[in-house]
Amino acid sequence: MPIIIRLDRMMADRKMSLNELAEKVGMTNVNLSNLKTGKMKGIRFETLEAICRVLDCQPGDLLEFKE
């Protein structure tokens, strides 16, 4: 997959667990885990906005494109 999810790196930088982020964003642990591991096929802008707000980051900090 050419889109790489850097959610784990941002969570580590913020010292935030998956459970804590899921609670603050309003997602289930399973869905957030699927996003983190790249198993999810898409993400709503609303969800991306909530994650960026909680982690105090930009969408480009979470997503990377590689051929």
Buried (B, 14 or more C-beta within 10 A) or exposed (E): EEEEBBBEEBBEEBEBEBEEBBBBBEBEEEBBBBBBEEEBEEBEEEBBEBBBEBBEBEEEBBBEEEE
